[in-house]
Amino acid sequence: MSIDTIQVRVTAIAEVAPAIREFTLAPVGGELLPFSPGSHVVVEMPAEPRPHRNAYSLLSDPRESGSYRIAVRRQETSRGGSIYMHESVAVGDELSITPPANLFSPAWSARKHLLVAGGVGITPFMSYLPELERRGANFELHYLYRSSSTGAYREQLEQTLGERCFLYDSEAGNRCELGTLLADQPRGTHVYICGPETLIAGVHEVAQSLGWPESHIHYEAFAAPQPGNPFEVELARSGVTLNVDADSSLLEVLEGAQVQVPNLCRGGVCGQCQTRVLSGDVEHRDEFLSAAEREQGESIMPCVSRAAGKRLVIDL
């Protein structure tokens, strides 16, 4: 990893939904760092031929930092990280994680907090809820899931939150009417979305159509880098040339060559890994750069973006 890591031991594994497992992580030595609601860590898995590094939201109460808890949905079509966590990680194993980072903190000035979760996207909200309760905040949770695969913690949430918890099992025919939900909110409400890209895009589109301020719409998605055409990248400062294959991200190749690149999300959202492009065209896949910045073609987010041609020269 490109920043200091923390060694943790897996002390418990629980199946919290048919396709979701919860992992409890305790420090190997010393204490874990405190974190705030909405924080995540990046877990490094020592797989072959290259390690997997995936971001997972912390679902613990932030005031209980003796251990961290994360939940991982098994994705058969993933790049292997979720399968590794489900099949290769056992109680007692040690893993490396990054210190907690937060790209999805609640806007505490909001008059009301509207939480919309899809599937395993419930996880960041599990750390929101204790703090929202402590502050006496006005909030609602709307949780969309498929009971045959997801829906983790729904019984606990329904029991704890009561009338503030709304559950939608698509396999039972329960649908969340986003237009009605978002239209029937008081001024000053902020909406937070975490889940599949289709859910995030759907809520965002409806909110915009209803005139919600962009600053009141918050979302988080840890999208894995998608495959693409292979290319080569030259590191201008050292003159080293590296080959990026179809299934590897540029960031992974750089890390494999021991080139340290700051990163927090590994999903094209945070902007930490932004790198200057000196030559070559970029296939932008991030959500950080503006349209004008993409048009200029002077930066790349190596965690998700790739060369649009055969070669890039970057300022590393």
Phi, psi and omega in degrees: 000161187268356175227169182305143181244166180241131176273128180231157176244138177283115184256346178200146174227130181225141174274113184256354173197162183308327181246010186234131174242141176258135180242130175261128185242124179245151181293142176287322176213143179078209184236155175281154180284148175293159179216165181248162181303132181096001183287160176221165170232158172257125181260129176261127180247123186282063180274168176243145008276352178219151180292150171268143175227108183238144177269136178225137178290145173276127184253006179285163168292125182302339180276356178244083188259018176291336175209161174253150172234136176230160176233136185236124174271133177287124179242109183296332182262013181282180180279002173119345183295314182291323178294320177300314181298322182283324188257333189247349182259129181234162175302133182100342179290153176253143178226160173256137176228158173278160170300153180300141174230153183231115175245008189216045182283144176298148173272097189292346178279352182297144176284331177213146179246120180251109185260124180239113183245142175236118178060231181291353175295359175291339193300312181296332181287339176296330176275338175293314196301315179300322181286322175300319178296314181299325182276356183065032184286154175273117183207161172222147174245126175243117192240114180257133184200172172243117189295339179283348183223321184239212182086024180301142173069008187295322180293318177299315182294317181297320181291320184283318188266339179061233185289354176270000181249124180239122185249138181227101177267108184297332181284346174260006178083014180271120182244146174263116179276098188298321181300314179293316181300311185283335179284336186258051180233144179289158176301144181090004177282139172248139177250140181235130183234134172216128181159204180300153181301327180295322178292313180301313181296321181294313179296317181299315181296316180294317180299316178297318181295335179268002176086018177295137174298141180301328181290350180259005181246118184235141179209159177216133175213128177263083183278131177286146177298137181268153179293166181195190180287142177293153178204171176244149181231132176259132175268109192298325186287328181253343183078005179285139175246132181239150177257129178253113183280177188295330187258359180254147172276160176299320180299317180297320179293319177298315179296323178296334177266012178066029175266117185276122180233121179301141176201150178236316188256331183058024181225016176076025185246318192277332180087359184295327185267010182307127185231139181286134177259127181262332181201144178106160180262149185247136169266098186283129179232010184271174175241019183257312183289146176284168178300321180293320179293323176296319180297323179294329176067027184261357182221155175222145170261097188295349179290330182228331186275160186222175173286140175277345178238214184268345190207143172230148169240124183237160187272070177224000000 
